Amino acid sequence: MRRYLWMILFLLALVAGGVVYFRYYWVFGTGVKAGELNYLVQKGVLFKTYEGKMVQTGIRSQGGSLQSFEFLFSVEDPVIARQLMEHSGNQFNLRYKEYVGALPWRGMSVYVVDS
């Protein structure tokens, strides 16, 4: 009986580990977005992360009002964050990774800029 209990616990742990990996660590997509960096700030209560917003070129109409394309993202690397902060307001091509879920120490967004 104990042997079956340990096997069931092992399988449950394995399934839970797989779900956590695919939800938070598996890269769902990668890409590049271009636009003007609006802001990049470091914020957080427990985990200080870099959060930013980039306004992409182009305008779309939605519901009768004009809106711009906004890209909300997080930055893990402090060196990249410092470079972006120094050149705020300029045009950038941001390469990012998209995850299914966000982790508090990685940032508030599922889009994480890596270069």
Residue, then its C-alpha position, 0 to 999 in steps of 0.5 A: m500500500r505504501r508503495y502505491l502511495w509513493m508512486i501516486l505522490f511522485l506522479l502528482a509531483l511530476v505533473a505539478g512540476g510540468v504544469v509550473y514549467f510550461r506556465y512560467y518558464w517555457v517560452f511561448g513566443t519570441g518577437v521584435k516590436a518597434g516604437e518609441l519608448n514612453y517610459l521605463v520604471q523600477k517598481g515593486v514592493l517585494f521584488k523590484t522589477y523594471e516595467g515599461k511602455m512603448v508606443q508603436t507607430g500607427i493608429r487604429s480605430q476602435g469604437g469610434s475613437l483613435q487609439s495608439f498601439e501600446f506595448l507593456f513589457s518587463v526587463e530582467d537585465p539591469v544593464i538593458a534597463r539602464q540603456l533604455m532609461e538613458h535613451s527614453g523617448n527614442q525609437f527602439n527595436l525591442r526583442y522580447k520573449e513571451y511567457v504564458g504566466a508572469l512571475p513576480w521576480r521577473g516582472m508584471s508582464v508576460y512580455v520580457v525584453d531581453s535585448 
